[in-house]
Amino acid sequence: MKEYYIWLLSVMGAANPRSLRLISRFGGVKEAYETLTAGEGEKGFLKPAEAAALKKSSLDKARELVEWCGKKKYGIITLEDGDYPELLRHIYNPPVLLFTEGDISGINGEIRINVIGTRAPSEYSFKVASALCAALAATGIVIISGMAVGLDKCAMTAALDNGGKVAGVLACGIDMEYPRGSKQFRKLISDAGGVCVSELMPRDSTWPAYFQNRNRLMSGLSSGTLIIEAGERSGCHITAAHAAAQNRDIFCVPPADIFDPRYSGVTRYLRDGAIPVFSHIDIINEYLPDISDRISESAQPRNLEKPGSVKKQSETVKLSGKPKSVTPQPAPKADCSALPEERAKIVEALRKKKLTFDEIVRKKLCAEDAAYEILLDMELDGIIEKVAGDRYAAV
């Protein structure tokens, strides 16, 4: 049935909730194909763009793609296959098929935690993510993430370094390299028994609107989502919203500094009842209470520095009589010193003037071939935003 599901994907497109309605309407994907491709086929269900795609799609092309995937050693998992992840099957708008690199059966049956955070983390967040994911991986929990630079890569690397399995959810076709330079890392994932998955057609590039849809797969594959660091406008909120809608647990690492805007998003979830995480035990207790007492909290994962202790404040506040009123202070601007040099230059330029994509490239604030990817990452992290006139502005 793989060729029929590929045909369906080519007609309806990825992340289209109408795909399942079409299957239900005609009683199956094969029946949908036979009805819609018949001379007098019923096509009134299709929207204009879908009807146009129908004319260009064929079962022969789908069979060619199945054969191509076999030669490239890419897997194809459909909704009807036993290896299709059960948690994902029951979300709203599950993908009709997944292209895979690696063995998806290696993560099925395991507890999976989705780890998300900023692409430019603080030192505190980097240490916490490394320690938590290393310890979780050592207990057999699979780490799910989105393959982005920053905390995504940190979480997955820590898990791999400690003998764990990870699953990367791609925002591009299975054969495309996004983020750039990630091909070798994806091989490490599959060699360790993990998998990378995509619901997009091979050769599909990523596009900004798709990230919101991709995030539903990250949370949908997982029992819970762990937020390490998120500001008020972070892209993490999209994933958290999917997790809540899917009735998944939401875990949050308490902020290093409650006044630091880089953690304001995390604070919001903790107020709303997210599970605070001070140790990997806090996550394990939700799923494996019968073994948590056998896991030593003092055990140090491999290849990690011991996090530094919290320094005591050198000053104390004495209260005498009535407390003085406090004048609220505006939130500080994002600290560009924590960003890579290229991205810090972009933020500084945008603080002075709103710029279009072409103006950013013309000013040589970043390389032209990497500009789209860099600006998209910064926009998703809430560092910059699109404003009127198709211009970018610093947040």
C-alpha positions as CSV (number, residue, x, y, z in Angstrom):
1,M,0.0,0.0,0.0
2,K,3.0,2.3,0.2
3,E,2.6,3.6,-3.4
4,Y,-1.1,4.5,-2.7
5,Y,-0.1,6.6,0.4
6,I,2.7,8.3,-1.6
7,W,0.1,9.1,-4.3
8,L,-2.2,10.5,-1.6
9,L,0.7,12.7,-0.2
10,S,1.5,14.0,-3.7
11,V,-2.1,15.0,-4.2
12,M,-3.0,16.4,-0.8
13,G,0.3,17.6,0.4
14,A,1.9,17.1,3.9
15,A,0.1,18.0,7.1
16,N,-3.2,18.2,5.3
17,P,-6.0,17.1,7.7
18,R,-8.2,16.5,4.7
19,S,-6.1,13.5,3.8
20,L,-7.8,11.3,6.5
21,R,-11.2,12.7,5.6
22,L,-10.6,11.6,2.0
23,I,-9.6,8.1,3.1
24,S,-12.7,7.9,5.3
25,R,-15.0,9.3,2.5
26,F,-14.0,6.6,0.1
27,G,-13.4,3.7,2.5
28,G,-9.6,3.5,2.1
29,V,-6.6,5.0,0.3
30,K,-6.7,2.5,-2.5
31,E,-10.5,3.1,-3.0
32,A,-9.8,6.9,-3.0
33,Y,-7.2,6.4,-5.7
34,E,-9.5,4.2,-7.9
35,T,-12.4,6.6,-7.5
36,L,-10.6,9.9,-8.1
37,T,-8.6,8.6,-11.1
38,A,-11.6,6.9,-12.8
39,G,-12.9,8.6,-16.0
40,E,-16.0,9.7,-14.2
41,G,-14.3,10.0,-10.8
42,E,-15.8,12.0,-8.0
43,K,-13.6,15.1,-7.7
44,G,-15.9,17.5,-6.0
45,F,-14.3,16.8,-2.6
46,L,-10.9,18.2,-3.8
47,K,-10.0,21.9,-3.5
48,P,-8.6,23.5,-6.7
49,A,-5.0,23.1,-5.7
50,E,-5.6,19.4,-4.8
51,A,-7.4,18.8,-8.1
52,A,-4.5,20.4,-10.0
53,A,-2.0,18.1,-8.1
54,L,-4.2,15.1,-8.9
55,K,-3.6,15.7,-12.6
56,K,0.2,15.6,-12.1
57,S,0.2,12.6,-9.8
58,S,0.3,8.9,-10.8
59,L,0.8,5.5,-9.2
60,D,3.7,4.9,-11.5
61,K,5.5,7.9,-10.1
62,A,4.7,6.7,-6.6
63,R,6.2,3.2,-7.4
64,E,9.3,4.9,-8.7
65,L,9.7,6.8,-5.4
66,V,9.2,3.6,-3.4
67,E,12.0,2.0,-5.5
68,W,14.3,5.0,-5.1
69,C,13.8,5.0,-1.3
70,G,14.7,1.3,-1.2
71,K,18.0,2.0,-3.1
72,K,18.8,4.9,-0.7
73,K,17.8,2.7,2.3
74,Y,15.1,5.1,3.4
75,G,12.1,3.6,5.1
76,I,8.4,4.3,4.3
77,I,6.0,3.8,7.2
78,T,2.3,4.2,6.5
79,L,-0.7,4.5,8.8
80,E,-1.5,0.9,8.1
81,D,2.0,-0.4,9.1
82,G,2.6,-2.0,12.5
83,D,5.8,0.1,13.0
84,Y,3.8,3.3,12.8
85,P,4.3,4.9,16.3
86,E,1.1,4.3,18.2
87,L,1.2,7.6,20.1
88,L,1.4,9.5,16.9
89,R,-1.4,7.6,15.3
90,H,-3.9,9.1,17.7
91,I,-3.1,12.8,17.5
92,Y,-5.2,15.2,15.5
93,N,-4.0,15.2,11.9
94,P,-1.4,12.4,12.1
95,P,0.9,12.1,9.0
96,V,-0.4,9.6,6.5
97,L,3.2,8.3,6.1
98,L,6.7,8.8,7.4
99,F,9.9,8.6,5.5
100,T,12.6,7.3,7.8
101,E,16.4,7.2,8.0
102,G,17.3,4.5,10.6
103,D,15.1,2.0,12.3
104,I,11.9,3.4,13.7
105,S,11.1,0.1,15.5
106,G,14.1,0.9,17.7
107,I,12.2,3.7,19.4
108,N,8.8,2.1,19.4
109,G,7.8,0.7,22.8
110,E,10.2,3.0,24.6
111,I,9.3,6.1,26.6
112,R,10.1,9.2,24.5
113,I,10.6,12.7,25.7
114,N,10.6,15.7,23.4
115,V,13.3,18.3,24.3
116,I,13.0,21.9,23.1
117,G,14.6,25.2,23.7
118,T,16.4,28.1,22.1
119,R,19.0,28.0,19.4
120,A,21.2,30.3,21.4
121,P,21.1,28.9,24.9
122,S,22.6,30.4,28.1
123,E,25.5,28.4,29.7
124,Y,23.1,27.4,32.4
125,S,20.6,25.9,30.0
126,F,23.3,24.1,28.0
127,K,24.6,22.5,31.2
128,V,21.1,21.5,32.4
129,A,20.1,20.1,29.0
130,S,23.3,18.1,28.8
131,A,22.9,16.6,32.3
132,L,19.2,15.8,32.1
133,C,19.3,14.2,28.6
134,A,22.4,12.2,29.4
135,A,20.8,10.8,32.6
136,L,17.4,10.1,30.8
137,A,19.2,8.3,28.0
138,A,21.1,6.2,30.5
139,T,17.7,4.9,31.7
140,G,16.5,4.0,28.2
141,I,14.3,7.0,27.6
142,V,14.5,8.1,23.9
143,I,15.2,11.8,23.3
144,I,13.1,13.4,20.6
145,S,14.1,16.8,19.1
146,G,13.9,18.9,16.0
147,M,17.6,18.7,14.8
148,A,18.1,22.5,15.1
149,V,21.3,24.0,16.4
150,G,21.4,25.0,20.1
151,L,19.5,23.1,22.6
152,D,18.2,20.5,20.1
153,K,21.7,19.5,19.1
154,C,22.9,19.7,22.8
155,A,20.1,17.3,24.0
156,M,20.6,14.8,21.2
157,T,24.4,14.8,21.6
158,A,24.3,14.2,25.3
159,A,21.9,11.3,24.8
160,L,24.1,9.7,22.1
161,D,27.3,10.2,24.2
162,N,25.7,8.2,27.0
163,G,24.5,5.3,25.0
164,G,21.0,6.5,24.4
165,K,18.7,6.6,21.3
166,V,17.4,9.7,19.8
167,A,14.8,10.6,17.1
168,G,15.1,13.7,14.9
169,V,12.0,15.2,13.4
170,L,13.0,16.9,10.1
171,A,11.5,20.0,8.6
172,C,12.6,19.0,5.2
173,G,12.6,16.0,2.9
174,I,14.4,12.9,4.2
175,D,17.2,13.4,1.6
176,M,17.7,17.1,2.2
177,E,20.3,18.5,4.5
178,Y,18.7,20.9,7.0
179,P,20.2,22.2,9.1
180,R,23.2,22.5,6.9
181,G,26.0,20.1,7.9
182,S,23.7,17.7,9.7
183,K,24.1,14.7,7.4
184,Q,26.9,13.2,9.4
185,F,25.0,13.7,12.7
186,R,22.0,11.9,11.2
187,K,24.2,8.9,10.4
188,L,25.4,8.9,14.1
189,I,21.7,8.8,15.1
190,S,20.9,5.8,12.9
191,D,24.1,4.0,13.8
192,A,23.1,4.2,17.5
193,G,19.7,2.6,16.8
194,G,17.7,5.9,16.5
195,V,15.9,7.4,13.6
196,C,15.2,10.6,11.7
197,V,11.7,11.0,10.3
198,S,9.9,13.4,7.8
199,E,6.4,13.6,6.5
200,L,7.5,15.7,3.6
201,M,8.3,14.3,0.1
202,P,12.0,13.6,-0.6
203,R,13.6,16.6,-2.2
204,D,11.2,19.0,-0.4
205,S,12.9,22.0,1.1
206,T,11.7,23.5,4.3
207,W,9.5,26.6,4.4
208,P,8.6,28.8,7.4
209,A,4.9,27.9,7.6
210,Y,5.7,24.2,7.9
211,F,7.6,24.5,11.2
212,Q,4.3,24.8,13.1
213,N,3.0,21.6,11.5
214,R,6.3,19.8,12.1
215,N,6.2,20.6,15.8
216,R,3.0,18.6,16.2
217,L,5.0,15.5,15.2
218,M,7.7,16.2,17.9
219,S,5.1,16.4,20.7
220,G,2.9,13.7,19.1
221,L,5.7,11.1,19.1
222,S,6.5,11.8,22.8
223,S,4.9,11.1,26.2
224,G,6.0,14.5,27.4
225,T,7.7,17.7,26.2
226,L,10.6,19.2,28.2
227,I,11.1,22.9,27.8
228,I,14.7,24.0,28.8
229,E,14.7,27.7,27.9
230,A,12.1,29.9,26.2
231,G,11.4,33.6,26.1
232,E,8.0,35.2,25.8
233,R,7.9,34.9,22.0
234,S,9.8,31.6,21.5
235,G,8.9,29.1,18.9
236,C,8.7,26.6,21.8
237,H,5.2,27.9,22.5
238,I,4.0,26.3,19.3
239,T,5.2,22.9,20.3
240,A,3.9,23.3,23.9
241,A,0.4,24.2,22.5
242,H,0.5,21.0,20.4
243,A,1.6,19.0,23.5
244,A,-1.3,20.4,25.5
245,A,-3.8,19.7,22.8
246,Q,-2.5,16.2,22.5
247,N,-2.9,15.7,26.3
248,R,0.9,15.2,26.8
249,D,2.9,16.2,29.9
250,I,4.7,19.5,29.9
251,F,8.0,19.7,31.9
252,C,9.9,22.9,32.5
253,V,13.4,23.6,33.9
254,P,13.1,26.4,36.5
255,P,14.8,29.6,35.3
256,A,18.3,30.5,36.3
257,D,17.1,34.1,36.9
258,I,13.4,35.0,37.2
259,F,14.1,38.5,35.9
260,D,15.9,37.3,32.8
261,P,13.5,37.6,29.8
262,R,15.2,34.5,28.2
263,Y,13.2,32.4,30.7
264,S,9.9,34.3,30.8
265,G,8.1,31.7,28.7
266,V,9.2,28.9,31.1
267,T,7.9,30.9,34.0
268,R,4.5,31.1,32.4
269,Y,4.2,27.3,32.0
270,L,5.3,26.7,35.6
271,R,2.6,29.1,36.8
272,D,0.0,27.2,34.7
273,G,0.9,23.8,36.2
274,A,3.8,22.4,34.2
275,I,5.9,19.9,36.0
276,P,9.1,21.5,37.4
277,V,12.3,19.5,36.7
278,F,15.1,19.7,39.1
279,S,16.5,16.3,38.2
280,H,15.9,13.5,35.6
281,I,14.1,11.7,38.5
282,D,11.2,14.2,38.2
283,I,10.6,12.9,34.7
284,I,11.2,9.3,35.4
285,N,8.7,9.4,38.3
286,E,5.9,10.2,35.9
287,Y,6.5,7.1,33.8
288,L,8.7,4.6,35.7
289,P,7.9,5.0,39.4
290,D,8.8,1.4,40.1
291,I,12.4,1.8,39.1
292,S,13.1,5.4,40.2
293,D,14.3,4.3,43.6
294,R,17.0,2.2,42.0
295,I,18.4,5.2,40.1
296,S,21.1,7.2,41.9
297,E,20.6,10.9,41.7
298,S,24.2,11.4,42.4
299,A,25.4,9.3,39.4
300,Q,27.3,11.5,37.0
301,P,26.7,11.0,33.3
302,R,29.8,10.6,31.0
303,N,31.5,13.5,29.2
304,L,29.9,16.2,31.4
305,E,31.2,18.7,33.7
306,K,29.6,18.9,37.1
307,P,27.3,21.9,37.1
308,G,28.6,24.7,39.4
309,S,26.9,25.4,42.7
310,V,24.7,28.4,43.0
311,K,26.5,31.3,44.5
312,K,25.1,33.0,47.5
313,Q,24.1,36.6,47.1
314,S,26.7,38.9,48.7
315,E,24.1,41.3,49.8
316,T,21.1,40.9,52.1
317,V,18.0,43.0,52.2
318,K,16.8,44.3,55.6
319,L,13.2,45.3,56.0
320,S,12.3,47.8,58.6
321,G,8.8,49.1,58.9
322,K,6.7,49.6,55.7
323,P,8.3,48.3,52.5
324,K,9.1,50.9,49.9
325,S,7.2,51.0,46.7
326,V,9.0,49.5,43.7
327,T,9.0,51.2,40.3
328,P,8.7,48.5,37.6
329,Q,11.6,48.5,35.3
330,P,11.4,47.7,31.5
331,A,12.6,44.3,30.4
332,P,16.2,44.4,29.2
333,K,16.9,43.8,25.5
334,A,18.2,40.5,24.5
335,D,21.9,40.0,25.3
336,C,23.6,39.9,21.9
337,S,26.8,38.7,23.6
338,A,25.2,35.2,24.0
339,L,24.5,35.0,20.2
340,P,27.0,33.9,17.5
341,E,28.8,36.9,16.1
342,E,26.9,36.8,12.8
343,R,23.5,36.8,14.5
344,A,24.5,39.5,17.0
345,K,25.5,41.8,14.0
346,I,22.0,41.3,12.5
347,V,20.3,42.1,15.8
348,E,22.4,45.2,16.3
349,A,21.6,46.4,12.8
350,L,17.9,45.8,13.2
351,R,17.8,47.7,16.4
352,K,18.9,50.8,14.4
353,K,16.7,50.2,11.4
354,K,14.2,47.7,10.0
355,L,15.6,45.9,7.0
356,T,14.3,43.7,4.2
357,F,16.0,40.4,3.3
358,D,17.8,41.9,0.4
359,E,19.0,44.8,2.5
360,I,20.4,42.4,5.1
361,V,22.3,40.5,2.4
362,R,23.5,43.7,0.7
363,K,24.9,45.0,3.9
364,K,26.8,41.7,4.2
365,L,25.4,41.0,7.7
366,C,25.4,37.3,6.7
367,A,26.3,35.1,3.8
368,E,23.6,35.2,1.1
369,D,23.4,31.4,0.8
370,A,22.8,31.1,4.5
371,A,20.6,34.1,5.1
372,Y,17.3,32.5,4.7
373,E,18.1,29.7,7.2
374,I,19.7,32.2,9.7
375,L,16.8,34.6,9.6
376,L,14.2,31.8,9.9
377,D,16.0,30.4,13.0
378,M,16.2,33.8,14.6
379,E,12.5,34.5,13.9
380,L,11.5,31.2,15.4
381,D,13.5,31.9,18.5
382,G,11.7,35.2,18.9
383,I,14.9,37.3,18.5
384,I,13.7,39.1,15.4
385,E,10.2,39.4,13.8
386,K,8.6,40.2,10.4
387,V,6.9,43.6,10.3
388,A,5.0,45.6,7.7
389,G,6.7,46.0,4.4
390,D,8.3,42.6,4.5
391,R,11.0,43.9,6.8
392,Y,12.7,42.4,9.8
393,A,12.9,44.1,13.2
394,A,14.7,43.2,16.4
395,V,12.3,42.1,19.2
